Amino acid sequence: MDKKRSHFSGKIGFVLAAAGASVGLGNIWRFPYLAAKYGGGAFLLVYIILALTFGYTMIISETVMGRISRRSPIGAFQAFSDNKVYHAGGWINAIIPILIVPYYSTIGGWVLNYLFQYLVGNTSGVARDDYFTSFISNGVQTETWFLVFAFFTLVVVFAGVRNGIERVAKFMMPVLVVLSLIIAVYSMTRPGALAGIKYFLIPNFDNFSWMTVVAAMGQMFYSLSIAMGILITFGSYMKDDVHIEEATVNVEIFDTGIAIMAGLMIIPAVFSFSNGDATQLGAGPSLMFITLPKVFAEMGMTRIMGIIFFVLVFFAALTSAIALSESAISTFEDELNWNRHVSTLVMAGIMIFFGSLSSLGYGPLANVTILGMQFLDFFDFLTNSVMMPIAAIFICFYIIKVIGFHAVEHEMTKEGGTFKRKGLYQFMIKYLCIAFLLVILISSILQVLGIIII
């Protein structure tokens, strides 16, 4: 099976593809507003610590599972145990990306629409208070842009691992870094931006609370694409001569660096626009689709900055959507023995059906809700708040009880590889990771119930 399976060309291919999976919409808008809300520099410090410990441990675990088994999530969980309980963990990991990519592509369609509006010069239109609401309630527009984004995603995945995913990642990720640097420098040089830079980079523990840790933990979990089946799938494409720890460190640095860059792009700009009012950072879609167009309109060079920013966000969204789709398609190939073409077409059908529910959920289907939520919000809650923490808990138990630390160490040290943080890894996965995941799961559910606010 290993000989027939596609592979990344080497470490760079894996790192850029995994980083592309990690760097998505969560980095661009979720990280900055959470950082602003929960202590600025204090939040950033906690996030970095968690990424180097909790995040590192989970990335290693999923990548090792993928490379040892040479299978997508379901097969990886079945490779070493006949226990049906563990097999359920594989199915949960496999289903998550199938449910995420349709609604994620809906948001990707929103991004494409804004990029188009800046390209045609409609800078004043997108800065209006009611523009975003009127756009998402227009079913024809949202469906059209959703289908365009889905088409871009599926074309890349259809081309395969090396010719599609790796080639696109090698182009888009360096461009993404350059664009983020341009916007960050421009943002940090605006009048009044220095206050935002200080707030974001210098820890002020007067603003620190337990919710700072909880919010940073949840953001790190989502930002690194943990428990989405992606890292298991990409690990299965990794050659034996690629050292997992070295590759993992590069993914950590890339993802955390882009998150910090996003903070420097957005927080100083909003501080400058709002005269130091951090509450203007808002939350969710309101930041990226309502607040930032107003910021660009006030900053000058409106059209250019809008184009650069939404090209950046489009690249980030597309690389993540590609990774999610690849995880799902790999499962179809492995478990159903379908070829890539058939698997991609089936995924296209799934994306169009579930994605259309999300894209029309604020317009023609606005009166149809599940548990009081629109389709997009429901799918987001189901996958991010419930399924992903549970899937990650299964991964931890599978490593501890089935694969074992010895097998992990053997895989890490193949072909002269290192395992410098071996002690940290064993301590984290044995004693802390499951506890952290339970905190994420419980706090996410309590948030949706309105008992706590993150």
Secondary structure, DSSP 8 states (H G I E B T S, - for coil): -TTTS---SSHHHHHHHHHHHHSSHIIIIIHHHHHHHTTBHHHHHHHHHHIIIIIHHHHHHHHHHHHHHTS-HHHHHHSS---HHHHHHHHHHHHHHHHHHHHHHHHHHHHHHHHHHHHTT-HHHHTSTTHHHHHHT-HHHHHHHHHHHHHHHHHHHHT-IIIIIIHHHHHHHHHHHHHHHHHHHHHHTSTTHHHHHHHHHSB-GGG--HHHHHHHHHHHHHHTTTTSSHHHHHHHT--TTS-HHHHHHHHHHHHHHHHHHHHHHHHHHHHHHHTS-GGGG-STHHIIIIIHHHHHHHHS-HHHHHHHHHHHHHHHHHHHHHHHHHHHHHHHHHHH---HHHHHHHHHHHHHHHHHHHHTTTTTTTT--BTTB-HHHHHHIIIIIIIHHHHHHHHHHHIIIII-HHHHHHHHTGGG---TTHHHHHHIIIIIHHHHHHHHHHHHHHHHTTSS--
